[in-house]
Amino acid sequence: MPVPPYRQIADNLRARIADGTIPTGRRIPSLVELEAEFGVARDTLRKAVKVLKDEGLVETVTGMGVYVVDGRPGPAGRD
């Protein structure tokens, strides 16, 4: 069964966080940057970022972007 594009993008970003390419405290690429990189709709990118938020890896800083809060996957259901 094929993996949906938003999952592929979430996996890609998760790997970058895990290997330190995007370290803790650093902003992940903006939706505009991700759109240029992956060539998908912004809604797809929002879903990918939501996956990472739900996993507790990133958080939105109002007016600043989405930042890595922890480079390791945390327990499911963590806020």
Secondary structure by P-SEA (a helix, b strand, c coil): ccccaaaaaaaaaaaaaaacccccccccccaaaaaaaccccaaaaaaaaaaaaaacccccccccccccccccccccccc
